[in-house]
Structure formats: C-alpha cells, structure tokens
Amino acid sequence: MRASLGLRMGQSLTMTPALQQAIRLLQLSSLDLQQEIQQVLESNVMLEATESDPLDVEIPAADNEDEAAEAAAATEVRGDAETLPEDLPVDAEWSDVCDMDPAPTSGTPDDDLQAFLDANIKGESSLYDHLLEQLQLADLDDRDGDIGLHLIDAVDSDGYLRDWEELLALLTDRYGVSAAHVEAVLRTVQDFDPAGVAARDLRECLLLQLWLMPARTPGIQAALTLVDHHLPLVARRDPVAVARQTGLPVAETDQALTLIRTLQPHPGRPFAAHESDYIAPDVFVAREKGRWRVFLNPEHTPKLRVNSEYQRFIKRADSSRDQLMLKGHLQEARYFINALESRNETLLRVSQCIVEAQRAFLEYGDEAMRPLVLRDVSEQLGIHESTVSRATAHKYLHTPRGLFELKYFFSSHVTTTEGGTASATAIQAMIKRLIAAEPAEKPLSDSALAEHLLGEGIQVARRTVAKYREGLGIAPSHERRSVWS
C-alpha cells in the first residue's frame, strides 16, 4: 500500500455558533425568550434595551442652559438648599436635615386588577389547616387529640388516608390503645368537613358522603347498595345493565346513578393549592379593510441595540484584556440582535402563511379548517420543515375566534367522496356537532356517526371516527346515554 497526497473538493454544512443561537432562539417560547433576553442583558455590557426607563425624571424646559441646570438640580433634591447647614455630622441622617415627601400611595386597583390579586395572591387555607381547626374544636382528650393529629397528617392532598395498616400499628403501639379505639377517633375525623375526607379507599369515601344525606333522598338506598357491593358496575353508567346484574329496579338504579354522580371522589381537591396559568399570545391576527393582518406581540419583541457609549471605548489596535472583552461582547451582541430579528421575521412569515391558508377557519369556524402540514408551509416559504416546526412550537396566535397554538392549525387530511380533502380538525368539529344534536335517549354510535359524515361527503371508517371521538374526550354511545326516569 503506497501513501499519496491528493486534492478533493466538496461541500458541507457547518453549524456556526451564530446559527446555533438563531436555531435555539427560534424554538423558545415567549416566557423562555424573555428570560434569555434578560440574562443576555445582564451579562453583556454592549447590549441594552431601547425602552425608556420609567424612573427617568423629566426636566422642565428652560430658556437657556443655566436655567435648565438649575431646574435639573431642583428635581434631584427636593429640599431647600438654604436650610442645609454647611457642615453635617458624620452620623447625620438625610431625613434629619431635609424634608422628604412621603412616597405617594397607590390608589385603589380597578376591578380587573383586584380580581387578579384575589385569584393569584390571596392565600387560602389548606386541607390540613381546615381539618386542624375542626380537630381543635372537637371534644377529644389530649391522647385522642394527638391520635387525631397523626391521622390528619396522614391525609394526602386528595383527602384519602393512605397506608392505613402501617399507621394503625404505629398508633396502637405508641399510645397503647386498641385498634378499635384508633378507628373510633378516625370516625370522628371522618365526620369533619369536607364530606368523605380521611377515607381509606374510594368505596369508603362515597359511603361517607351518602351516609350524611337524609334518608328520604331519592335513590339513597340503591346508591348505598351499589357503592358497597357493586362499585365496578357504577362506572358503566348504564342503568339497564346495572339493574340486570344487581336485580334492582331500573327506576331505582337510575336515581342511584344520578345521585352517585353528584358525589366528590376526591374531597381534598378543592383545597389544593393552584396557580392560574395565563398564556400571552406571540402573534395577533386582525381583519382590517377586508384582509387578515398579522403582527407580533410587542411585549415579546423588545428592541435591543448596541450601547454606543461602550462601543466608543473600543480601539482597534489595542489588544489589552479589557479591549478583548469589549470586542467579544460587541460581537456577541451583534449575533444576538441578528438572531432575535431572524426569529421574529421567521415567526411572522410562518404565521402569515398559516393565516392565509386557514382564512376560511377565521371566517367560518372549525368545520372550515383546511388540511395543512409542515411541508406545505416550508415549500411556500422556501425554508426547511424543521424550521417551521421550531417556529410553531409553543407559540400562540390570538384570533377573533380565540387563542390557539400554532400547531393547532396543522392537521392531516381525509379524502372526500368528491375527490377533495377535508381536515381532521374539521371532521372532529363535525363529530362534536352531531353528538351535541343527538337524541338524549338514543346516542349515536361510531357507525352511525360515520354514516352521517358520509352523507356530508366525508368518507371515514368507524375506527377513525372512534379515534377522533376519543381525541375530543367524548365517551362512547353506551356511556352517553342519559339517565331517564
């Protein structure tokens, strides 16, 4: 084998740091992008936002420079200069020699702001605190109070008492009482609000709620029987089938199932801490002069620029450490600004393309949704499919019909009887409309839904209808049958 030298020409794609940064910014959500911008602003001295600082003091206009300087000084210090002593003690406080106006108090917030504060900032008592308050009011001695406190500690966020056998052994051993004594304290805790709390399983949780109801409640006896002995049958929601297997009258079974559906299987859920999630749209679409216009959310697209003051400090011929640092920050700032502008431009182009393709949806609703895939947008804009996927990931479009994720407008297609295509989203909307108008006593099966769709020119198989129905979270026909009397 002989070694030799040769020349070869070829092409390859290199992922430069600037390209990697542009790709990463494109796939960030609006919240992640704001955090990224904030981190870059804090770490790069060359980068600054162009928004005006709300703390800047507006200096009144003056006829000449001297008057302007005096006005500026007057706005910086509110005290009277004539009252200040020439020499101040070292430990003197500013408030001792200068009259400081108190900070203005904010007025009463409007209704919308107050509702936001009440929903998100105002703390509510937890399930543990709610049960503890009732335990302190219960007529229990010190030992039983301690046992009750241990029981409350073992109640989870759903309101259930988990690991009962282990807890029972621990309490009987620590306090030297019988298992029956601990269960007696447990029954006291189970009488607390909310109904069904401290239950050891779903069956006991539902029974505790039924036992608190008046004896004259319609269907109460049949409900107790179903929950106590036939709980798996309750999930079928079919009164005829349940009555056939239990031997109960159909009318009583109907009333019992209706009553059971009013119970709370997770009594602790209303006390669970929650935080409202708000989604701010990345893109807005509005109709102006007969055309749909798309524009970016200005809150998510801040204007950045290179700091001109620091830029003047850079000297080309200087290679000192500080100069190299400033030059590196300047290059990174330019890369980041270009990547941010590229992201906004790509997002705007993709959104405009989607809006133009789904104009019928904006005007007529879900059933007018057109089939659309990533390839359609990429071919029209001349970009790669992965770029379209990144641009639409975790981005939201605000339309007159509501707030939608950009991914919502992409869907597969189904061939119609006339040779055209229909969007899967449009078919789901048709299925939802048909089910909403179905007779309550005779809900439409998947086969019947397929026949109705065929009558509207949409040819889909029964299993496809079942898949779309399940995607909508709609139960099958035998579970949608209403309870009748």
C-alpha positions as CSV (number, residue, x, y, z in Angstrom):
1,M,0.0,0.0,0.0
2,R,1.6,3.3,-1.1
3,A,0.8,6.7,0.6
4,S,0.0,9.6,-1.6
5,L,-1.3,13.2,-1.5
6,G,-4.5,14.3,-3.3
7,L,-6.8,17.3,-3.6
8,R,-10.5,16.8,-3.0
9,M,-13.3,19.3,-3.3
10,G,-16.6,19.0,-1.5
11,Q,-19.4,20.9,0.3
12,S,-20.5,20.5,3.9
13,L,-22.8,22.4,6.3
14,T,-21.2,23.8,9.3
15,M,-23.2,24.8,12.4
16,T,-21.6,28.1,13.4
17,P,-22.2,29.5,16.9
18,A,-24.4,32.2,15.4
19,L,-26.5,29.7,13.5
20,Q,-26.9,27.5,16.6
21,Q,-28.0,30.6,18.6
22,A,-30.6,31.5,16.0
23,I,-32.0,28.0,15.9
24,R,-32.2,27.9,19.7
25,L,-34.0,31.2,19.9
26,L,-36.5,30.2,17.3
27,Q,-37.8,27.3,19.3
28,L,-38.0,29.1,22.6
29,S,-41.4,30.0,24.0
30,S,-42.2,33.6,24.8
31,L,-41.5,33.2,28.5
32,D,-38.2,31.4,27.8
33,L,-37.3,34.1,25.3
34,Q,-37.9,36.9,27.9
35,Q,-35.7,35.1,30.4
36,E,-33.0,34.6,27.7
37,I,-33.1,38.3,26.8
38,Q,-32.8,39.3,30.5
39,Q,-29.8,37.0,31.0
40,V,-28.1,38.4,28.0
41,L,-28.7,42.0,29.0
42,E,-27.3,41.3,32.5
43,S,-24.2,39.5,31.1
44,N,-23.3,41.6,28.1
45,V,-22.4,45.2,28.7
46,M,-22.6,46.1,25.0
47,L,-26.3,45.2,24.8
48,E,-29.2,47.4,26.0
49,A,-32.9,47.8,25.5
50,T,-34.2,50.8,23.8
51,E,-37.3,51.2,26.0
52,S,-37.2,54.4,28.1
53,D,-36.6,54.0,31.8
54,P,-39.8,54.8,33.8
55,L,-37.6,56.2,36.6
56,D,-36.1,58.9,34.4
57,V,-37.0,62.3,35.7
58,E,-38.5,64.7,33.2
59,I,-36.6,68.0,33.4
60,P,-38.8,71.1,32.6
61,A,-37.8,73.1,29.5
62,A,-35.9,76.3,30.1
63,D,-34.8,79.3,28.1
64,N,-31.1,78.8,28.5
65,E,-28.6,76.2,29.8
66,D,-28.2,77.8,33.2
67,E,-31.9,77.7,33.9
68,A,-32.0,74.1,32.7
69,A,-29.2,73.1,35.0
70,E,-31.0,74.8,37.9
71,A,-34.2,73.0,37.1
72,A,-32.4,69.7,36.9
73,A,-30.8,70.2,40.3
74,A,-34.2,71.2,41.7
75,T,-35.7,67.9,40.6
76,E,-32.9,65.8,42.1
77,V,-33.2,67.3,45.6
78,R,-36.5,68.5,46.9
79,G,-35.2,70.2,50.0
80,D,-34.4,73.9,50.2
81,A,-30.7,74.4,49.8
82,E,-30.7,77.5,52.1
83,T,-31.8,75.4,55.1
84,L,-29.0,72.9,54.8
85,P,-26.0,73.5,57.1
86,E,-22.5,73.7,55.6
87,D,-21.0,71.0,57.9
88,L,-23.1,68.0,58.7
89,P,-22.3,65.5,61.5
90,V,-20.8,62.2,60.3
91,D,-23.8,60.2,61.7
92,A,-26.4,62.6,60.4
93,E,-29.4,61.2,58.6
94,W,-30.7,62.8,55.4
95,S,-34.2,62.9,56.8
96,D,-32.9,64.9,59.8
97,V,-31.9,67.9,57.6
98,C,-34.1,67.6,54.6
99,D,-37.9,67.4,54.4
100,M,-38.8,64.3,52.4
101,D,-42.2,64.0,50.9
102,P,-43.7,60.6,51.7
103,A,-44.0,58.2,48.8
104,P,-47.3,58.5,47.1
105,T,-49.6,55.7,47.9
106,S,-51.2,53.8,45.1
107,G,-54.9,54.2,44.6
108,T,-57.4,51.5,44.8
109,P,-56.8,49.0,42.0
110,D,-59.5,48.6,39.5
111,D,-61.8,45.6,39.4
112,D,-59.7,43.6,36.9
113,L,-56.6,44.0,39.0
114,Q,-58.4,43.2,42.2
115,A,-59.8,40.1,40.7
116,F,-56.3,39.0,39.6
117,L,-54.9,39.6,43.1
118,D,-57.7,37.7,44.7
119,A,-57.3,34.8,42.3
120,N,-53.5,34.5,42.4
121,I,-52.1,36.2,45.5
122,K,-54.6,35.7,48.2
123,G,-53.8,32.5,50.1
124,E,-56.4,30.0,51.0
125,S,-56.4,27.6,53.9
126,S,-55.0,24.1,53.1
127,L,-56.8,20.9,53.7
128,Y,-54.6,20.3,56.7
129,D,-55.4,23.7,58.3
130,H,-59.1,23.1,57.6
131,L,-59.1,19.8,59.4
132,L,-56.8,21.0,62.2
133,E,-59.3,23.8,63.0
134,Q,-62.1,21.3,63.3
135,L,-59.9,18.9,65.4
136,Q,-59.2,21.7,67.9
137,L,-63.0,22.2,68.3
138,A,-63.7,18.5,68.7
139,D,-64.5,17.1,72.2
140,L,-61.4,14.9,72.5
141,D,-58.9,14.4,75.3
142,D,-55.2,15.0,74.9
143,R,-54.4,11.4,73.9
144,D,-57.2,11.2,71.3
145,G,-56.3,14.7,70.1
146,D,-52.7,13.5,69.4
147,I,-54.1,10.5,67.6
148,G,-56.4,12.7,65.5
149,L,-53.4,14.9,64.7
150,H,-51.5,11.9,63.4
151,L,-54.5,10.9,61.3
152,I,-54.7,14.4,59.8
153,D,-51.0,14.3,59.0
154,A,-51.5,11.1,57.0
155,V,-54.3,12.5,54.8
156,D,-53.0,13.3,51.3
157,S,-53.9,16.1,49.0
158,D,-56.8,14.2,47.6
159,G,-58.3,13.7,51.0
160,Y,-57.5,10.0,51.4
161,L,-55.8,8.2,54.3
162,R,-53.0,6.2,52.8
163,D,-51.0,3.3,54.4
164,W,-53.7,2.6,57.0
165,E,-52.3,-0.7,58.2
166,E,-48.9,0.7,58.9
167,L,-50.4,3.8,60.6
168,L,-52.7,1.8,62.7
169,A,-49.8,-0.4,64.0
170,L,-47.8,2.7,64.8
171,L,-50.6,4.4,66.7
172,T,-51.6,1.4,68.7
173,D,-48.0,0.8,69.7
174,R,-47.2,4.4,70.6
175,Y,-50.3,5.2,72.7
176,G,-51.0,1.7,74.0
177,V,-54.6,1.6,72.7
178,S,-56.6,-0.9,70.7
179,A,-57.3,-0.8,67.0
180,A,-60.9,-0.2,67.8
181,H,-60.0,2.9,69.8
182,V,-58.0,4.3,66.9
183,E,-60.8,3.6,64.5
184,A,-63.2,5.4,66.8
185,V,-61.0,8.5,66.6
186,L,-60.8,8.0,62.8
187,R,-64.6,8.1,62.6
188,T,-64.6,11.4,64.4
189,V,-62.1,12.8,61.8
190,Q,-64.2,11.4,59.0
191,D,-67.2,13.4,60.3
192,F,-65.2,16.6,59.5
193,D,-65.8,18.8,56.5
194,P,-65.4,18.1,53.6
195,A,-67.6,15.0,53.4
196,G,-65.7,11.9,52.6
197,V,-62.3,13.1,54.0
198,A,-59.9,10.6,55.6
199,A,-61.4,7.7,53.7
200,R,-59.2,4.7,53.1
201,D,-60.5,3.9,49.6
202,L,-63.0,5.2,47.1
203,R,-65.7,2.9,48.4
204,E,-65.5,4.3,51.9
205,C,-65.2,7.9,50.5
206,L,-68.5,7.6,48.6
207,L,-70.2,5.8,51.5
208,L,-69.2,8.6,54.0
209,Q,-70.9,11.1,51.7
210,L,-74.0,9.0,51.3
211,W,-74.4,8.4,55.0
212,L,-74.6,12.2,55.6
213,M,-77.6,12.5,53.2
214,P,-81.1,12.5,54.5
215,A,-82.8,9.1,54.4
216,R,-85.6,10.4,52.2
217,T,-83.1,11.3,49.4
218,P,-84.4,9.6,46.2
219,G,-82.2,6.6,45.3
220,I,-80.2,6.7,48.6
221,Q,-80.7,3.0,49.5
222,A,-79.9,1.8,46.0
223,A,-76.9,4.0,45.9
224,L,-75.6,2.6,49.1
225,T,-76.1,-0.9,47.8
226,L,-74.3,-0.2,44.5
227,V,-71.3,1.6,46.2
228,D,-71.0,-1.0,48.9
229,H,-71.3,-4.2,46.8
230,H,-71.2,-3.3,43.1
231,L,-68.9,-0.3,42.7
232,P,-67.2,-1.5,39.5
233,L,-70.6,-1.5,37.8
234,V,-71.2,2.1,38.6
235,A,-68.6,3.2,36.1
236,R,-70.6,1.7,33.3
237,R,-73.3,4.4,33.6
238,D,-75.8,2.0,32.0
239,P,-78.9,1.8,34.3
240,V,-80.4,-1.1,32.4
241,A,-77.2,-3.2,32.5
242,V,-76.6,-2.4,36.2
243,A,-80.2,-3.3,37.1
244,R,-79.9,-6.6,35.1
245,Q,-76.8,-7.7,37.1
246,T,-77.8,-6.4,40.5
247,G,-81.5,-7.3,40.5
248,L,-82.5,-3.7,41.4
249,P,-85.4,-2.0,39.7
250,V,-84.4,0.1,36.8
251,A,-86.0,3.2,38.1
252,E,-84.1,3.0,41.4
253,T,-80.9,2.3,39.6
254,D,-81.4,5.4,37.5
255,Q,-81.9,7.5,40.6
256,A,-78.9,5.9,42.4
257,L,-76.6,6.5,39.5
258,T,-77.7,10.1,39.3
259,L,-77.1,10.5,43.0
260,I,-73.6,8.9,42.8
261,R,-72.5,11.2,40.1
262,T,-73.1,14.2,42.4
263,L,-70.5,12.8,44.9
264,Q,-66.9,14.0,45.1
265,P,-64.4,11.2,44.6
266,H,-61.5,13.5,45.6
267,P,-62.7,15.5,48.6
268,G,-59.4,17.2,49.1
269,R,-59.1,18.6,45.6
270,P,-61.0,21.9,46.3
271,F,-58.3,22.7,48.9
272,A,-55.3,22.0,46.7
273,A,-53.1,25.0,46.0
274,H,-53.3,26.1,42.4
275,E,-52.0,28.9,40.3
276,S,-53.7,30.3,37.3
277,D,-51.8,29.9,34.1
278,Y,-52.1,32.8,31.7
279,I,-50.9,32.5,28.1
280,A,-49.8,35.6,26.3
281,P,-50.1,35.3,22.5
282,D,-47.0,35.6,20.4
283,V,-48.8,36.8,17.3
284,F,-52.1,38.7,16.8
285,V,-54.3,38.5,13.8
286,A,-57.0,41.0,13.0
287,R,-59.1,41.9,10.0
288,E,-58.5,45.3,8.5
289,K,-60.2,46.5,5.3
290,G,-61.2,43.0,4.3
291,R,-57.7,41.5,4.8
292,W,-56.3,39.5,7.7
293,R,-53.3,41.3,9.1
294,V,-50.7,39.5,11.3
295,F,-48.4,41.3,13.7
296,L,-46.1,40.3,16.5
297,N,-46.8,40.9,20.2
298,P,-44.7,44.0,21.0
299,E,-44.3,42.8,24.6
300,H,-42.4,39.7,23.4
301,T,-40.3,41.5,20.9
302,P,-38.2,44.1,22.7
303,K,-35.9,46.3,20.7
304,L,-32.3,45.8,21.5
305,R,-29.3,47.8,20.4
306,V,-25.5,48.1,21.0
307,N,-24.6,50.5,23.7
308,S,-22.9,53.4,21.8
309,E,-21.0,54.7,24.9
310,Y,-19.2,51.4,25.4
311,Q,-18.7,51.0,21.7
312,R,-16.7,54.2,21.6
313,F,-14.3,52.7,24.1
314,I,-13.1,50.1,21.6
315,K,-9.8,50.7,20.0
316,R,-8.9,48.5,17.1
317,A,-5.2,48.5,17.6
318,D,-5.4,47.8,21.3
319,S,-5.2,44.1,22.3
320,S,-5.4,44.5,26.1
321,R,-7.6,42.3,28.2
322,D,-10.3,44.9,28.6
323,Q,-10.3,45.6,24.9
324,L,-10.6,41.9,24.0
325,M,-13.5,41.6,26.5
326,L,-15.3,44.6,24.9
327,K,-14.7,43.3,21.4
328,G,-16.1,39.9,22.4
329,H,-19.2,41.4,24.0
330,L,-19.7,43.5,20.9
331,Q,-19.6,40.5,18.6
332,E,-21.9,38.5,20.8
333,A,-24.4,41.5,21.0
334,R,-24.5,41.7,17.2
335,Y,-25.0,38.0,16.9
336,F,-27.8,38.1,19.4
337,I,-29.6,41.0,17.8
338,N,-29.4,39.4,14.4
339,A,-30.7,36.1,15.8
340,L,-33.6,37.8,17.5
341,E,-34.5,39.7,14.3
342,S,-34.3,36.5,12.3
343,R,-36.6,34.7,14.9
344,N,-39.2,37.5,14.7
345,E,-39.1,37.5,10.9
346,T,-39.4,33.8,10.6
347,L,-42.3,33.7,13.1
348,L,-44.1,36.5,11.3
349,R,-43.7,34.8,7.9
350,V,-44.9,31.4,9.2
351,S,-47.8,32.9,11.0
352,Q,-48.8,34.9,7.9
353,C,-48.7,31.8,5.8
354,I,-50.8,29.9,8.2
355,V,-53.4,32.7,8.4
356,E,-53.6,32.8,4.6
357,A,-54.1,29.0,4.4
358,Q,-56.7,29.0,7.2
359,R,-58.7,32.1,6.2
360,A,-61.8,30.0,6.0
361,F,-61.4,28.9,9.6
362,L,-61.1,32.5,10.7
363,E,-64.3,33.4,8.9
364,Y,-66.5,30.3,9.4
365,G,-65.1,28.2,12.2
366,D,-63.6,24.8,12.9
367,E,-65.6,22.9,10.2
368,A,-63.9,25.1,7.6
369,M,-60.4,24.2,8.7
370,R,-58.2,23.2,5.7
371,P,-55.7,20.3,5.7
372,L,-52.2,21.7,6.4
373,V,-48.9,20.1,7.1
374,L,-45.4,21.4,7.7
375,R,-44.3,20.7,4.2
376,D,-46.9,23.0,2.8
377,V,-45.6,26.0,4.7
378,S,-41.9,25.1,4.1
379,E,-42.4,24.8,0.4
380,Q,-44.3,28.1,0.1
381,L,-41.7,30.0,2.2
382,G,-38.7,28.2,0.9
383,I,-37.4,27.0,4.3
384,H,-36.9,23.6,5.9
385,E,-39.7,21.7,7.7
386,S,-37.7,21.7,10.9
387,T,-37.6,25.5,10.8
388,V,-41.4,25.6,10.5
389,S,-41.7,23.1,13.4
390,R,-39.4,25.2,15.6
391,A,-41.2,28.4,14.7
392,T,-44.6,26.9,15.7
393,A,-43.6,25.1,18.8
394,H,-45.0,26.7,22.0
395,K,-46.2,29.8,20.1
396,Y,-49.8,31.1,20.3
397,L,-51.9,33.0,17.9
398,H,-54.7,35.3,19.1
399,T,-57.6,35.4,16.7
400,P,-61.2,36.8,16.8
401,R,-62.2,33.1,17.5
402,G,-59.9,32.7,20.5
403,L,-56.4,31.8,21.4
404,F,-54.8,28.9,19.6
405,E,-51.4,27.3,19.5
406,L,-49.9,27.5,16.0
407,K,-49.7,23.7,16.0
408,Y,-53.5,23.6,16.1
409,F,-53.7,24.8,12.5
410,F,-51.8,21.7,11.2
411,S,-53.8,18.6,10.6
412,S,-53.8,15.6,8.3
413,H,-56.4,15.2,5.5
414,V,-59.1,12.8,4.6
415,T,-60.3,12.2,1.1
416,T,-63.9,13.3,0.5
417,T,-66.4,11.5,-1.8
418,E,-66.0,14.2,-4.4
419,G,-62.2,13.7,-4.6
420,G,-61.3,16.7,-2.4
421,T,-59.7,16.7,1.0
422,A,-61.0,17.5,4.5
423,S,-59.1,18.4,7.6
424,A,-59.1,16.1,10.6
425,T,-59.9,19.1,12.8
426,A,-62.9,19.9,10.6
427,I,-64.1,16.3,10.9
428,Q,-63.7,16.4,14.7
429,A,-65.8,19.6,14.7
430,M,-68.5,17.8,12.7
431,I,-68.5,14.8,15.1
432,K,-68.8,17.2,18.0
433,R,-71.8,18.9,16.3
434,L,-73.5,15.6,15.6
435,I,-73.1,14.4,19.1
436,A,-74.4,17.7,20.6
437,A,-77.6,17.3,18.5
438,E,-78.1,13.6,19.1
439,P,-81.2,12.3,20.9
440,A,-80.6,12.0,24.6
441,E,-82.3,8.6,24.8
442,K,-80.6,7.2,21.8
443,P,-77.0,8.5,21.3
444,L,-75.2,7.9,18.0
445,S,-72.8,5.1,17.8
446,D,-69.5,5.4,15.9
447,S,-71.0,3.6,12.9
448,A,-74.0,6.0,12.9
449,L,-71.6,8.9,13.1
450,A,-69.6,7.5,10.1
451,E,-72.9,7.3,8.1
452,H,-73.8,10.9,8.9
453,L,-70.4,12.0,7.9
454,L,-70.7,10.1,4.6
455,G,-74.0,11.9,4.0
456,E,-72.0,15.2,4.3
457,G,-69.4,13.9,1.8
458,I,-66.8,12.7,4.3
459,Q,-65.8,9.1,3.9
460,V,-64.2,7.8,7.1
461,A,-64.1,4.3,8.7
462,R,-65.8,3.6,12.1
463,R,-62.4,3.1,13.8
464,T,-61.3,6.5,12.5
465,V,-64.5,8.1,14.0
466,A,-63.7,6.3,17.3
467,K,-60.2,7.8,17.3
468,Y,-61.4,11.3,16.6
469,R,-64.1,10.9,19.3
470,E,-61.6,9.8,21.9
471,G,-59.4,12.7,20.9
472,L,-62.3,15.0,21.8
473,G,-62.7,13.4,25.2
474,I,-66.2,12.1,24.3
475,A,-67.4,8.9,25.8
476,P,-68.8,6.1,23.7
477,S,-72.5,5.9,23.0
478,H,-73.4,3.5,25.8
479,E,-71.8,5.8,28.3
480,R,-73.5,8.9,26.9
481,R,-77.0,7.5,27.4
482,S,-78.7,9.9,29.7
483,V,-80.4,8.7,32.9
484,W,-84.1,8.6,32.4
485,S,-86.9,8.2,34.8
